[in-house]
Amino acid sequence: MHRLLAATAALSLLVSGCSATRTDSASADHPDPAGQPSSAQPSTAQPSEPQPSSEQPPESTNPQVAPRFEIVAGGGTDANATQALGAKIGGAVWDIEFARDGTANLLINSLDHKRLERIRPDGTRTVVPLDQAWRMGTEIAVGPDGSAYIDLRIGTKKNTVYRIKPAGSLEPVIDYDTAISGLDDSASLQAAPSNGEQSGQAPSDFTAFTVDPAGRLVFAVNVNGKAQAGAVVRRVEADGTVRTIAGKPAKFTTVDAAKAATPAAIWPPAGTRALDWTTTATMRITQLESQPDGTITLGTDGVISGAVDFSVLAITSSGTVNRLAASQLTGSASFGAQVAEAPFTREGHIQAIGVLSNGMSAAAGLLAVGTTQPPPQDTSRYYNGKYTPGQRAILGKARGRAIRLIRPDGSFSTAALGENFVLHGGYLYVVERNSLADELVLGRVKIPA
C-alpha cells in the first residue's frame, strides 16, 4: 500500500539479488506524523513536524554515532489518551500506511480491541474501533481523501474490503463473491491429474489491494478454478462494476504443465500487454501499490525449479506490464550476512542480504526490506536517545526483523530492528513491540545522507 516505483525503477538494473513480498509506503514530499488525534475529522491545519519525546538529545553530527531513534507514539500510561506520546498502545500492528496529509494509519489487532489508530502530524490520536465479530484483515490502503480501506472477515465468510471514512464511518466496498465474479471459481473443483493423481485446489482468494489516484479500489485475485490457475488484477469502477485490468489465468491440462509455465508468468517481456500476461498456478500476487501517475506496482512470488522467486512488476497507465526487480532465494546461500552491531553500517551487496520477510518500502531512490536475520546480541546502539521509563521498557524487550536499507549502488545496511516499517519524508518509521507486555511504540530514525 505504499509507493515504491521511483526507487525500484532506479534500482532495476542492479537488483538482481533483491526481492520483495510486500511493499510499504513512502513519499518524501509528505509531512511526517507525530503523535496523537482525538478527533476523527481530517485536519485543516498545516501539517507540522512530529513532536518527539522531550527527553530526546540533539542530533549528532558525528558519523560514528548512531542517528537518534525518536518515539512519536506509545509508551505512555493511558490507553484512552488523545496525545500519542501519552498513550499506552497494545496489540499487533498488521499494517501501517500514510495519508496525503501525513497522518499515520495503523491497523491493530488484539484480543479485546481491534481497531484503526490514526496519528496526525500535530501529535493527536484517534482510535476507530472495529467490531469484535470480525476477524482482522492484514492490509490497509489509504485513498486520496484520507479514507482507509481494510480487509475484514466475519465468521467463516470470505474477505470483504471496507472503507473507513476520515470521520470514522464504515461501509463495504466489495465482497468476495463480487471480487471473483466471472473467474470460474469453486472450492470443490479439482485440479487436472498430475502423474495420474488427483490434486485438490484451494478456492480463489484476494488479499492484496490498493487505491488508485482516482479513488478506485484495485485488487488481486489468486485464481484456482476448473482447468485454470494464476492471478489477475481487477478494479472497481466508479459505477460499482468490476473489470480485470491485468493478467489471465493459464489454461492447463496437468498441474505439471502449469508449473512449467511459471517463469514466463513471473518474468513477462517488457511491454507485454497487461491483459495478455498469462499467469500460472505457482505464482501469486502478494502486494499492490498505486503510483501518482496511475501506474500500479505489484509484488509477486513463485516457485521455479525449487527456488523462490520474488519480483516487482509495474502495470503502466498505458496498459503494459514490466518487470522492475527480482531475485531468487534458495538453500544456504539465502541466509546472507550477519546483522551489524550498529545501524547504517555497510554490510555488503544485496546478493547477500538474506532471506526476505514480508515488507518493502521505497522513497527517494532508497529501498527498505525486512529480512529474517536475528538481531545482534546487544541492540542498544539501535536505540540512541533518551526515553521515558515506559518507552525504554518496550525498547529493551523489543525484537523483530532486521530492516535492511538498500542504496542505489546496491549496498545495504541494517537501518533498524522492528516488526513493521515504512519510509516517509526522509525517515524510516518502525513499530517496536514488547510482546510479553503487549505494548508497542511507533518510532523513527532519520536516514543519513
C-alpha positions in Angstrom: 0.0 0.0 0.0 2.9 2.3 -0.3 4.8 3.9 -3.1 7.9 2.1 -4.4 8.0 2.8 -8.2 10.7 5.6 -8.2 13.1 3.6 -6.1 12.6 0.3 -7.9 13.0 1.9 -11.3 16.3 3.4 -10.2 17.4 0.1 -8.8 16.1 -2.2 -11.6 19.5 -2.5 -13.3 21.3 -3.7 -10.2 18.7 -5.5 -8.1 19.4 -9.0 -9.4 19.6 -10.1 -5.8 16.8 -8.0 -4.3 13.4 -9.4 -3.5 10.1 -8.5 -2.0 6.8 -9.9 -0.9 5.1 -6.8 0.2 5.5 -3.1 -0.5 5.3 -0.3 2.0 4.6 3.4 1.8 6.9 6.3 1.2 6.8 9.8 -0.1 9.4 12.4 0.6 7.0 15.2 -0.2 4.5 14.3 2.5 4.7 15.7 6.0 5.6 13.5 8.9 3.1 12.3 11.6 3.7 12.8 15.2 1.6 11.8 17.8 -2.0 11.7 18.7 -5.5 12.8 17.2 -8.6 12.9 19.5 -10.9 14.0 16.6 -11.6 11.7 13.7 -12.2 14.8 11.4 -9.4 15.4 8.8 -7.0 18.1 9.9 -7.4 21.6 8.4 -4.2 22.9 9.9 -0.9 22.9 8.0 0.9 19.6 8.9 3.9 20.1 11.2 6.9 18.0 12.1 6.3 15.3 14.6 6.7 16.2 18.3 9.3 13.8 19.7 9.7 13.0 23.3 11.0 16.0 25.2 13.9 13.9 26.6 15.4 13.3 23.1 19.0 14.6 22.7 20.0 16.8 19.8 21.0 15.2 16.5 24.6 14.1 16.4 26.9 15.3 13.6 29.5 12.5 14.4 29.1 9.9 11.6 30.3 7.2 14.1 27.4 7.9 16.4 24.1 6.1 15.5 21.3 8.5 14.4 18.7 9.3 17.1 15.8 6.9 17.3 12.8 9.0 18.5 9.4 7.9 19.6 6.4 9.5 18.1 3.6 7.4 19.6 3.2 5.0 22.5 5.0 4.2 25.8 2.5 6.2 27.9 0.2 5.0 30.6 -3.3 5.9 29.3 -5.0 3.6 26.7 -7.5 6.4 26.1 -5.0 9.2 25.7 -5.7 11.7 22.9 -2.0 12.6 22.7 0.0 9.7 21.1 3.1 10.2 23.3 0.9 9.7 26.4 -0.9 6.6 25.1 -0.4 3.1 26.2 -0.8 1.2 22.9 -1.1 -2.6 22.7 -1.8 -5.3 20.1 -0.1 -6.4 16.9 0.2 -4.0 14.1 -0.7 -5.8 10.9 0.0 -2.8 8.6 0.9 0.8 8.5 0.1 3.4 5.9 0.4 7.2 5.5 -2.3 9.6 4.2 -1.5 12.5 1.9 -1.7 14.9 4.9 0.9 12.9 6.8 -1.5 11.0 9.1 -0.2 7.6 10.0 -2.8 4.8 9.9 -2.0 1.7 11.9 -4.2 -1.5 11.6 -4.0 -3.1 15.0 -5.4 -6.5 16.2 -5.6 -7.6 19.8 -7.9 -10.0 21.6 -10.0 -7.2 23.2 -9.5 -4.2 21.0 -9.4 -4.5 17.2 -9.0 -1.0 15.8 -7.6 1.5 13.4 -5.2 4.0 15.0 -4.8 7.4 13.3 -1.9 9.6 14.4 -1.9 13.0 12.9 1.1 15.4 12.2 0.1 17.6 15.2 0.5 14.7 17.6 -3.1 13.9 18.2 -4.6 10.4 18.1 -7.9 8.9 17.0 -9.0 5.3 17.6 -11.6 3.8 15.3 -12.9 0.6 16.9 -13.7 -2.4 14.8 -16.5 -4.9 15.6 -15.1 -7.9 17.6 -17.1 -10.3 15.4 -14.7 -9.6 12.6 -11.5 -11.4 12.1 -8.9 -8.7 11.4 -7.5 -8.5 7.9 -3.9 -8.0 7.2 -3.8 -5.0 4.8 -4.7 -1.3 4.8 -4.7 1.2 1.9 -5.4 4.9 2.1 -7.3 6.8 -0.6 -6.8 10.3 -1.9 -9.4 11.7 0.5 -7.8 10.1 3.6 -10.2 7.1 3.8 -8.7 3.9 5.0 -9.5 0.6 3.2 -9.2 -2.6 5.2 -10.0 -6.3 4.5 -12.1 -7.9 7.2 -13.7 -11.3 7.6 -16.9 -12.0 9.5 -17.1 -15.6 11.0 -16.5 -18.1 8.2 -17.4 -15.7 5.4 -14.7 -14.7 3.0 -12.9 -11.4 2.9 -14.8 -8.1 2.3 -13.0 -4.8 1.8 -14.4 -2.0 3.9 -13.8 1.8 3.6 -13.4 3.8 6.8 -14.0 7.5 6.0 -12.0 10.2 7.7 -14.9 10.9 10.0 -14.9 7.3 11.1 -18.0 5.7 9.4 -17.5 2.3 7.8 -19.0 0.9 4.6 -18.4 -2.2 2.5 -16.7 -1.6 -0.9 -16.6 -5.1 -2.4 -17.3 -8.6 -1.1 -15.7 -11.9 -2.1 -18.4 -13.1 -4.5 -18.3 -9.9 -6.4 -14.5 -9.8 -6.5 -14.2 -13.3 -8.1 -17.3 -13.0 -10.3 -16.6 -14.4 -13.8 -13.4 -16.2 -12.8 -14.9 -19.7 -12.7 -14.1 -20.2 -9.0 -15.3 -23.1 -6.9 -14.0 -24.6 -3.6 -14.9 -28.1 -4.8 -13.1 -28.1 -8.1 -10.2 -30.5 -8.6 -7.0 -29.7 -10.5 -6.4 -31.8 -13.5 -4.5 -35.1 -12.8 -0.7 -34.8 -12.4 1.2 -38.1 -13.0 -2.0 -40.0 -12.6 -3.0 -38.5 -9.3 -5.8 -36.1 -8.3 -4.7 -32.8 -6.6 -7.3 -30.7 -4.7 -7.1 -26.9 -5.2 -8.0 -24.2 -2.7 -10.6 -21.7 -3.7 -9.7 -18.4 -5.3 -8.8 -15.7 -2.9 -8.0 -12.0 -2.8 -5.9 -10.1 -0.2 -3.6 -7.6 -2.0 -5.2 -4.2 -2.8 -4.6 -0.5 -3.3 -6.4 2.6 -4.2 -5.5 4.5 -7.4 -5.3 8.3 -7.8 -9.0 8.4 -8.9 -10.1 6.7 -5.7 -10.9 3.3 -7.2 -10.1 0.1 -5.4 -7.6 -2.1 -7.3 -7.1 -5.7 -6.0 -5.5 -9.0 -7.0 -7.2 -12.4 -7.2 -5.2 -15.6 -7.0 -7.3 -17.9 -9.1 -7.8 -21.7 -8.6 -10.5 -22.8 -11.0 -11.5 -25.5 -13.3 -8.6 -26.3 -15.6 -7.1 -22.9 -15.0 -4.9 -21.2 -12.3 -3.0 -18.0 -12.0 -3.5 -14.4 -10.8 -5.3 -11.3 -12.1 -5.6 -7.7 -11.2 -9.1 -6.2 -11.1 -10.6 -2.7 -10.4 -13.8 -1.5 -9.0 -15.1 1.2 -11.4 -17.0 4.4 -10.4 -20.3 2.7 -11.2 -19.5 -0.3 -9.0 -18.7 -2.7 -11.8 -15.6 -4.9 -11.6 -13.2 -5.4 -14.5 -9.9 -7.2 -15.0 -7.1 -4.8 -15.9 -4.1 -7.3 -16.0 -3.4 -11.0 -16.1 -5.2 -14.0 -17.3 -5.1 -17.4 -15.6 -3.2 -20.2 -17.5 -5.3 -22.9 -19.0 -3.8 -26.3 -18.2 -4.4 -30.0 -18.6 -2.0 -31.1 -15.9 -0.5 -29.4 -12.8 3.0 -30.1 -14.1 2.2 -28.1 -17.2 1.0 -25.2 -15.2 4.2 -25.2 -13.1 6.4 -25.4 -16.2 4.9 -22.1 -17.5 5.7 -20.2 -14.3 8.9 -18.4 -15.4 7.1 -16.7 -18.3 4.4 -15.5 -15.9 6.8 -14.0 -13.4 9.2 -12.6 -16.0 6.9 -11.1 -18.7 8.8 -9.5 -21.5 9.0 -5.7 -21.2 6.0 -4.0 -22.8 3.7 -7.1 -22.6 0.1 -6.1 -22.9 -1.2 -6.4 -19.3 -4.4 -8.3 -20.4 -2.2 -10.7 -22.4 0.0 -11.5 -19.4 -0.6 -15.3 -18.8 -0.1 -16.2 -15.1 0.2 -19.7 -13.6 -0.6 -21.8 -10.6 2.8 -21.3 -8.8 2.8 -17.5 -9.0 0.9 -15.3 -6.5 0.4 -11.5 -6.4 1.1 -10.6 -2.8 1.2 -6.8 -2.9 -0.2 -3.9 -4.9 0.8 -0.2 -4.8 -0.6 2.8 -6.6 1.5 5.5 -8.1 0.5 9.2 -8.7 0.7 8.7 -12.5 -1.7 5.8 -12.4 0.9 3.0 -12.5 0.2 0.0 -10.3 3.2 -1.8 -8.8 3.0 -5.5 -7.9 4.9 -7.7 -5.6 4.8 -11.3 -6.7 6.3 -14.6 -5.7 6.6 -18.0 -7.3 8.5 -21.3 -7.2 10.9 -22.0 -10.1 13.0 -25.2 -10.0 12.9 -25.4 -6.2 13.9 -21.7 -5.8 11.5 -19.0 -4.5 11.4 -16.0 -6.9 10.3 -12.6 -5.7 9.6 -10.0 -8.4 8.5 -6.4 -8.5 6.3 -5.6 -11.6 4.6 -2.5 -12.9 1.4 -2.1 -14.8 1.6 1.2 -16.6 -1.2 3.6 -17.2 -0.9 2.6 -20.9 -1.8 -1.0 -20.1 1.5 -2.8 -20.3 3.4 -4.8 -17.7 7.1 -4.6 -17.0 9.5 -6.3 -14.6 11.4 -3.9 -12.4 13.4 -6.1 -10.0 13.7 -9.6 -8.8 15.7 -12.3 -7.0 15.7 -16.0 -6.4 16.4 -17.3 -2.9 17.3 -21.0 -2.3 19.4 -23.1 0.0 22.1 -21.9 2.3 23.1 -19.0 0.0 19.9 -17.2 1.1 21.0 -16.6 4.7 23.3 -13.7 3.9 25.4 -11.5 6.1 25.0 -11.0 9.8 23.3 -8.0 11.3 25.7 -5.2 12.2 26.1 -4.1 15.8 25.3 -0.5 14.9 22.7 0.9 12.4 23.7 2.1 8.9 26.9 0.1 8.9 27.7 -1.0 5.4 27.1 -4.8 5.4 27.6 -5.9 1.8 25.8 -6.1 -1.5 22.1 -7.1 -2.0 23.0 -10.6 -3.2 24.0 -11.3 0.4 21.0 -9.5 2.0 19.4 -12.7 3.5 16.0 -14.3 3.5 13.3 -11.7 2.9 10.3 -11.5 5.1 7.1 -9.6 4.4 7.8 -5.9 4.0 9.1 -3.4 1.4 9.1 0.3 1.3 10.7 2.8 -1.1 11.3 6.5 -1.4 13.9 8.9 -2.9 16.0 6.2 -4.5 16.1 4.0 -1.3 14.6 0.6 -0.8 13.9 -0.9 2.6 13.1 -4.6 3.1 12.6 -6.9 6.0 14.8 -10.0 6.5 14.7 -12.9 8.9 18.2 -12.3 10.3 18.2 -12.3 14.1 19.2 -9.1 15.9 22.7 -8.6 17.3 23.2 -9.7 20.9 23.4 -6.1 22.1 20.7 -4.0 20.5 21.3 -0.8 22.5 23.1 1.0 19.7 19.9 0.8 17.6 18.1 2.9 20.2 20.2 6.1 20.5 18.1 8.5 22.6 16.6 9.3 26.0 13.3 7.8 26.7 10.6 7.7 29.3 10.6 4.6 31.6 7.6 3.2 29.7 9.3 3.7 26.3 12.6 2.3 27.5 10.8 -0.8 28.9 9.3 -1.5 25.5 12.6 -0.9 23.6 14.5 -3.1 26.0 12.3 -6.1 25.2 11.6 -5.3 21.5 12.7 -7.9 19.0 11.9 -8.0 15.3 13.2 -8.4 11.8 16.3 -6.7 10.5 15.2 -3.9 8.3 17.7 -3.5 5.6 18.2 -0.3 3.7 19.4 -0.7 0.1 21.1 2.2 -1.7 21.2 2.9 -5.4 24.7 1.4 -5.7 23.4 -2.0 -4.4 25.0 -1.8 -1.0 22.8 -2.4 2.1 22.9 -1.8 5.8 20.6 -2.6 8.7 18.7 0.6 9.5 16.5 -0.6 12.4 15.1 -3.6 14.1 11.3 -3.9 14.3 8.1 -5.6 13.2 6.6 -3.1 10.7 8.2 -0.2 8.9 7.7 2.4 6.3 9.9 5.1 4.6 8.4 8.5 4.7 9.7 12.0 4.4 13.4 11.1 4.9 12.7 8.9 7.9 12.3 5.2 8.5 9.2 4.7 10.8 9.3 1.5 12.8 6.9 -0.3 15.1 8.7 -1.7 18.1 6.8 -4.2 20.4 7.3 -5.9 23.7 5.1 -8.9 23.0 5.2 -10.2 26.6 3.7 -6.9 28.0 1.6 -6.4 24.8 2.8 -2.8 24.4 4.2 -1.1 21.4 5.7 2.2 20.3 6.0 3.9 16.9 9.4 5.4 16.4 11.5 6.8 13.6 15.1 7.2 12.6 16.4 9.8 10.1 18.1 8.3 7.0 21.7 9.6 6.8 22.6 11.5 3.6 
